[in-house]
């Protein structure tokens, strides 16, 4: 095979539809938009508009409430922490804080804090300090001989 013999597979590329380029193209004159009307003109955005009828998204009932200032936590499973300890990415001898988890690459960013869940097995004796943890996660760490402290999140208040 030579460089001049390289080409795409059949059907890998498709020619662009050139609209409004003469009658022979099949999309000349009106450019496939039909005759007159709102949709034949430029600058039209009528997604969800149903010709004056109440749109579907307004007819459906609204339920519940989304809290605008809700906390979102980075979630870590115990099994993953154990995996990182086994791979020597986290030192089990020292206290494992949220910053250690971020530095090791186990958590991308802390968000409003890190919450530990009990999925997976933990065998190492760990000392964890995090913002939140499930009861079963606390029990699992203590069963393995470690301790899990839940610290209050640092409140960032801005006074205007």
Buried (B, 14 or more C-beta within 10 A) or exposed (E): EEEEEEEEEEEEEEEEEEEEEEEEEEBBEEBEBEEEEEEEEEEEEEEEEEEEEEEEEEEEEEEEEEEEEEEEBBBBBBBBBBBBBEEEBBEBEEEBBBEBBBEBEBBEEBBBBBBBBBBBEBEBEBBBBBBBBBEEBBEBBEEBEBBBEBEEBEEEEEEE
